[in-house]
Amino acid sequence: MPEQLFFTAAASFEAARQVALFPAGHRLQRLHGHSFLATLRAALPQGWAHFPGAEVSDLHVQLARCVAALDYRLLNEALEHPTDENLACWVRSRLDLPGIEQIGIQSTRHHGVDLDRDARAHVWRRYRFEAAHRLPNVPAGHKCARMHGHGFDVILHASVARDARELGIDDAHLDRCWAPIHAMLHQACLNEIAGLENPTSELIASWIWERMKPASPELSWVTVYETASCGAHYDGRRYRIWKEIPLDCALRLEHAPEGDPRRRTHGHTYLLRLHLNAALDQTRGWTMDFGDVKAIFAPVFARLDHRALYETKGLEDNDCASIVRWIRSEAAPLLPQLDRIDLEETHGCGAILVWDDGPPALLV
């Protein structure tokens, strides 16, 4: 698949709402408030930003200006039914931007929706369980062979075509479907559960999928975070994993105009996310060991972390797009399973480089 480059932005707003669409007694019918986060992903044409390398900051400015109209406001004054889906539509209708791929509204850390360019709503809901496990088929001496524990996060993604409906998927439905699964997994030893004798992140995701899908036909992905920095997706046919790595770098934007502070040396703690797509190893029960991903990527990491990016050989400029393309050129020969790279310079603001036909929804 040809390479695709997306720029991302995020902006927050504080607002109150009541949602009368929900059944009587539903908590969202009451007047309540959230710290909302709006997210945006766009394929911007060359020359869109006011200088090459300013795409991320310019996109953030556009999104922040849009949602400022909702900040510290009763949302019912702007929308009759201010659901997350309708808020995403409201934002989309007021952004005069080329190449919009996705608009997201996150109303809590545990819930949100992404609206894609085909007007499909991708509702996601985050759950957590605490459990012990060991991996019986790992190489000798591997730390995961020992019994240990994690606080696992699970994100259920459900997709529906909006059509003319005001309400897509009620998260209470996902809650009801998740409840018996949580009861089985929480405060348990996963190895003792039928079907989870080898409880890798990938196999936990597919185990959950098989039990959720019959009751929730809209289910599109199951995401399992084994730790805060790595995990796996499953969509009923293939597995994907990711590994997050922070990078502390100094930079300069060479094309910034005279007087712009981004022209001088400054810095970011970047969040780098490597996505890999590979067949499941039928013995190990994983696509690839997270530790191996980090070890193989280490030589590339060493050339970026605690470095001045403007001294990095082969890096054209220090903007996010240039960095992700450089990382692909250096890392793809080492990690042929790699098919997507995310880089955020601040939370939710950065670039995504994809060369695969179906990446999952943005991680949240």
C-alpha positions in Angstrom: 0.0 0.0 0.0 1.3 3.5 -0.7 2.5 5.5 2.2 -0.1 7.8 3.9 0.8 10.7 6.2 -1.7 12.1 8.6 -1.4 15.0 11.0 -3.1 15.0 14.3 -4.3 17.6 16.8 -6.2 17.6 20.1 -7.9 20.4 22.1 -9.9 20.3 25.3 -13.0 22.1 26.4 -15.1 22.2 29.6 -18.9 21.9 29.2 -22.2 20.8 30.7 -25.0 18.8 29.0 -28.1 16.8 29.3 -28.9 14.0 26.8 -32.7 13.3 26.6 -32.3 10.5 24.0 -31.3 8.0 26.7 -34.0 5.9 28.5 -35.7 7.3 31.6 -33.4 7.2 34.6 -30.2 7.0 32.6 -27.4 9.0 34.2 -26.8 11.1 31.0 -30.3 12.5 31.3 -29.2 14.5 34.3 -27.4 17.8 34.0 -23.7 16.9 34.2 -20.4 18.1 32.9 -17.1 16.8 31.4 -13.6 17.8 30.5 -14.0 16.9 26.8 -11.1 16.3 24.5 -11.6 16.8 20.7 -9.2 15.1 18.4 -8.5 15.5 14.7 -6.7 13.5 12.0 -6.2 14.9 8.6 -4.2 14.3 5.4 -3.1 17.8 4.7 -1.9 18.9 1.2 1.6 20.2 0.7 1.7 23.9 1.2 -1.3 24.0 3.5 0.5 25.3 6.6 2.0 28.8 6.8 5.5 27.3 6.6 6.7 23.7 6.0 6.9 22.0 9.4 4.1 24.1 10.9 1.3 21.6 10.1 0.9 20.2 13.6 0.8 23.6 15.3 -1.5 25.1 12.7 -3.9 22.2 12.9 -4.0 22.5 16.7 -4.8 26.2 16.3 -7.7 25.5 14.0 -9.2 22.8 16.2 -8.8 24.9 19.4 -10.5 27.8 17.8 -13.4 25.6 16.8 -14.1 24.0 20.2 -13.6 27.4 22.0 -17.2 28.0 21.1 -18.2 25.1 23.3 -15.9 25.9 26.3 -17.7 26.6 29.6 -21.1 26.3 27.9 -24.3 24.3 28.2 -24.0 22.2 25.1 -27.8 21.9 24.7 -27.7 25.6 23.6 -25.6 24.5 20.6 -27.0 21.0 19.9 -30.4 19.6 20.7 -28.9 16.2 21.5 -25.3 16.7 22.6 -24.1 13.1 22.4 -20.4 12.4 21.8 -21.3 11.4 18.2 -23.3 14.6 17.6 -20.5 16.7 19.1 -18.1 15.1 16.6 -20.4 16.0 13.8 -20.7 19.5 15.1 -16.9 20.0 15.1 -16.6 18.4 11.6 -19.2 20.7 10.1 -17.3 23.8 11.4 -13.8 22.9 10.4 -12.9 24.3 7.0 -10.0 21.9 6.5 -8.9 19.6 3.6 -8.4 15.9 4.0 -10.2 15.3 7.3 -10.0 11.6 8.1 -11.3 11.4 11.6 -12.9 13.6 14.3 -13.0 12.3 17.9 -14.7 13.4 21.1 -13.5 11.9 24.3 -15.9 12.7 27.1 -14.0 10.8 29.8 -10.8 8.7 30.0 -13.0 5.7 29.6 -15.3 6.7 26.8 -15.4 8.4 23.5 -16.2 8.2 19.8 -14.3 8.7 16.5 -16.3 9.8 13.4 -14.5 8.7 10.2 -14.8 10.3 6.7 -17.5 7.9 5.8 -19.7 9.1 8.7 -19.2 5.8 10.6 -19.1 6.3 14.4 -16.5 4.2 16.2 -17.5 4.2 19.8 -14.9 3.0 22.3 -15.1 2.2 26.0 -12.2 1.4 28.3 -12.3 -1.2 31.1 -9.8 -2.6 33.6 -9.1 -5.8 35.4 -6.4 -6.9 37.7 -5.0 -10.4 37.2 -2.0 -12.7 37.4 -0.5 -14.8 34.6 2.6 -16.4 33.3 3.6 -17.3 29.8 4.4 -21.0 29.6 5.9 -21.1 26.1 8.4 -18.3 26.2 12.2 -19.0 25.8 14.0 -20.3 28.9 14.9 -17.5 31.3 12.3 -15.1 30.0 10.9 -13.0 32.8 7.3 -13.6 31.7 7.7 -17.3 32.4 7.5 -16.4 36.1 4.1 -15.9 37.7 3.4 -12.2 37.9 0.6 -9.7 37.6 -0.7 -6.7 35.7 -3.5 -4.1 35.7 -4.8 -4.8 32.3 -6.8 -2.2 30.4 -9.2 -3.3 27.7 -10.8 -1.0 25.1 -13.8 -2.3 23.2 -14.3 -0.5 19.8 -17.8 -0.7 18.2 -18.6 0.7 14.8 -22.0 1.8 13.3 -23.1 3.8 10.3 -24.8 6.9 11.7 -27.3 7.3 8.8 -30.1 9.5 10.3 -29.8 8.1 13.8 -29.2 10.6 16.7 -27.8 7.8 18.9 -25.4 5.2 17.8 -24.3 2.7 20.6 -25.3 3.2 24.2 -22.2 2.5 26.3 -24.5 0.8 28.8 -24.9 -2.0 26.3 -21.2 -2.6 26.2 -21.1 -2.4 30.0 -23.7 -5.2 30.2 -21.8 -7.4 27.8 -18.5 -6.7 29.5 -19.7 -7.5 33.1 -19.6 -11.3 32.9 -16.2 -11.2 31.2 -14.9 -8.9 33.9 -16.2 -11.3 36.6 -14.1 -14.1 35.0 -10.9 -12.1 34.6 -10.7 -9.8 37.5 -8.6 -10.9 40.5 -8.0 -14.3 38.8 -5.0 -16.3 37.5 -5.6 -16.1 33.8 -3.8 -19.4 33.2 -6.5 -21.2 35.1 -9.3 -20.0 32.8 -10.3 -22.3 29.9 -8.9 -20.9 26.7 -6.3 -18.7 28.4 -3.7 -21.3 29.3 -1.2 -19.2 27.4 -2.5 -15.7 28.2 -0.5 -13.4 25.9 -2.0 -10.0 25.1 -2.9 -11.2 21.7 -4.7 -14.3 23.0 -6.5 -12.4 25.7 -7.8 -10.0 23.0 -9.1 -12.8 20.8 -10.6 -14.6 23.9 -12.5 -11.5 24.7 -13.5 -11.0 21.1 -15.0 -14.5 20.9 -17.2 -13.9 23.9 -18.2 -10.3 23.1 -18.9 -10.6 19.4 -22.1 -12.7 19.6 -23.8 -10.2 22.0 -22.3 -7.1 20.3 -22.3 -7.6 16.5 -21.1 -3.9 16.2 -17.8 -4.9 17.9 -14.9 -4.0 15.5 -11.7 -4.2 17.6 -10.6 -5.4 21.0 -7.5 -3.7 22.4 -5.6 -5.0 25.4 -3.0 -3.0 27.2 -0.7 -5.3 29.1 1.2 -2.3 30.4 0.8 1.4 29.8 3.3 1.3 27.0 2.4 -1.9 25.0 -0.4 -4.1 24.0 -2.4 -5.8 21.2 -5.4 -5.5 19.0 -7.6 -8.2 17.5 -10.4 -7.7 15.0 -11.6 -11.2 14.4 -9.1 -12.0 11.7 -5.7 -10.5 12.5 -3.5 -9.5 15.3 -1.5 -6.2 15.7 0.7 -5.0 18.5 2.3 -1.7 19.4 5.1 -0.5 21.6 5.3 3.1 23.0 8.7 4.7 23.6 9.4 8.3 24.9 12.0 10.3 23.2 13.7 13.4 24.7 15.1 15.5 21.8 16.2 19.0 20.9 15.1 20.4 17.6 14.9 23.4 15.3 12.4 24.0 12.5 14.6 25.2 9.6 11.7 26.7 7.6 10.2 28.8 10.4 10.3 32.5 9.6 12.8 34.9 11.3 11.6 35.7 14.8 9.5 32.6 15.2 10.7 30.8 18.4 10.5 27.4 16.7 13.5 28.5 14.5 15.7 28.5 17.6 16.8 25.4 19.6 14.0 24.0 21.7 12.8 20.6 22.7 10.0 18.0 23.2 9.4 14.8 25.1 8.0 12.9 22.1 5.7 9.9 22.4 6.7 7.4 19.7 4.4 4.5 19.0 5.5 1.6 16.8 2.8 -0.6 15.3 3.5 -4.1 14.0 1.4 -6.5 12.0 2.4 -10.2 11.9 1.0 -13.7 12.0 0.5 -15.2 15.4 3.3 -17.6 16.4 1.3 -20.7 17.2 3.9 -21.8 19.8 4.6 -18.6 21.6 1.1 -17.2 21.3 2.3 -13.8 20.3 3.1 -11.9 17.1 6.3 -10.7 18.5 7.9 -10.2 22.0 7.5 -6.6 23.1 11.0 -6.8 24.6 12.4 -7.9 21.2 10.7 -4.9 19.5 12.4 -2.5 22.0 15.8 -4.3 21.6 15.7 -4.4 17.8 14.7 -0.7 17.7 17.4 0.3 20.2 20.1 1.4 17.6 17.6 3.8 16.0 16.4 5.0 19.5 20.0 5.7 20.4 20.4 8.1 17.5 17.4 10.1 18.6 17.0 10.1 22.3 18.8 12.8 24.3 20.1 14.2 21.0 19.9 17.3 18.9 17.8 16.2 15.9 19.3 18.9 13.7 22.6 17.0 14.0 21.0 13.7 12.8 22.4 12.5 9.5 19.7 12.2 6.8 17.0 14.0 8.7 15.8 16.8 6.4 14.0 18.9 9.0 12.9 18.4 12.6 9.1 18.5 12.1 7.0 15.5 13.0 6.5 14.4 9.3 10.3 14.5 8.6 11.0 12.5 11.8 8.5 9.7 11.2 9.7 9.3 7.6 13.3 9.1 8.9 12.3 6.6 11.5 10.7 4.4 8.9 13.7 4.5 6.6 16.0 3.4 9.5 13.7 1.0 11.4 11.7 -0.8 8.7 14.8 -2.9 7.5 15.3 -4.0 11.1 11.5 -4.6 11.8 9.8 -5.7 8.6 6.6 -6.2 10.6 6.4 -2.5 11.2 3.6 -0.8 9.2 2.7 2.3 11.1 4.5 5.0 13.2 2.9 7.6 15.4 4.8 10.5 16.8 3.3 13.0 19.2 5.2 16.2 20.2 2.5 17.0 22.8 -0.5 15.0 23.8 -2.6 14.2 20.7 -0.6 16.5 18.4 1.8 15.0 15.9 2.0 12.8 12.8 1.0 9.3 11.8 2.8 7.5 8.9 0.9 4.4 7.6 1.7 1.9 4.9 -0.9 -0.7 5.7 -4.5 -1.2 4.4 -6.4 -1.2 7.7 -4.9 0.3 10.9 -7.1 0.3 14.0 -8.6 3.4 15.5 -6.2 5.7 17.1 -5.2 4.5 20.6 -6.7 6.3 23.5 
